[in-house]
Amino acid sequence: MSTYAISDIHGHYSTYKKLLEKLRFSEDDFMYVVGDVIDRGRDGIKIIQDVMERKNMEMFLGNHELMMIDAIDYMRKTEKISEKAKSELGEAFTPIDLWFHPANGGRITYNAFKKLDRKEQDRIISYLKSLKLIKRVHVGDTDYHISHSYSVGYKFGDALLYKEALIDAESVVWDSLLDDRPPIDMLEYDWFAYPEDTYLVGHVFTQRLGCMDEKGRGQICKIKRRGGIKVIDIDCGMALNTKSSRLGCFNLETGKEIYVTYK
C-alpha cells in the first residue's frame, strides 16, 4: 500500500488518468487530492465525479472549488430575480464574475456543469461543501499537515471541515504558506498552530519558486519557512498549459516524486 498526494490538476483528466496508470494505483493505495481539480482545463467536472466514486481518494477544497460553490449559490439565489432587481443589489463584481474571470478560467467548468441534470449538480455541490480544508495525518515517521494552500492560527485537532470553518475558508485556500510573512490579520506568533508538522500544499506553481528540472518543467519543491517550518509544494504548473507543466505526485511514505507531463 502507498499513500500519495497530488494537487492542481485543473481539468486535465487525461493527465490525471495517465498518472494513475503510471502508479498502478489500486484499491490498496490511497490518494489525497489537494484541491483545484477544476477550471482552465475542460474536464474538471469529470475529475470530481471520478474522485467521488473512489473510496481510496480524499479531496480537499481549493480556491477554484470555493469559487464554484460561491458562484453556483449566487446563480441559484438570483436566478428568479429580474435584471433590474439584480442591478439594484449594487454588486459591481459578483462571485460569477470572479469565477469566470480569464485569470481563473471557471467558465469552461460551468459549461460542463450546466449540462448535468439538477440531481447530479446538487450531488456535486453537496460533495464540495462536505470537503475538508485541512487534515493532519501521520504517515511513517512524519506528521503531515495537508491543505490546498494555508492554515489557521489555532489548534483544530486532526481535521478542519469547510462547513465548520466558513469564516476561515477563503484564507486557507487563497493565502500561501510560501509567503515570507503572515496575512496582516494574523499575529506572527500564531502563524503556525502545529510547527512540528510538515505542511503539504499546492496552489502556487513551483516554477514561480524556481523549482524546475533541467528541462524547465515544474518540480516538487521542499523549502523551509520562518522558524524552520517545513513546506512541500506539489503544484507543478498544470494551470500554465505549457511545456513546463507537469502533474506532480508525492509519496508520503517514501518521499518519492512521480511526474506525468502535460500532453
Buried (B, 14 or more C-beta within 10 A) or exposed (E): EBBBBBBBBBBBBEBBBBBBEEBEBEEEBBBBBBBBBBBBBBBBBBBBBBBEEBEEBBBBBBBBBBBBBBBBEBBEEBEEEEEEEEEEEEEEEBBBBBBBEEEBBBEBBBEBBEEBEEEEBEBBBEBBBEBBBBBBBEBEEBEBBBBBBBBBBEEBEEEBBBEEBEEBBEBBBBBBBBEEEBEEEBEEEEBBBBEEBBBBBBBBBBBBBEBBEEEEBBBBBBBEBEEEBBBBBBBBBBBBBBEBBBBBBBBBEEEEBBBBBBE
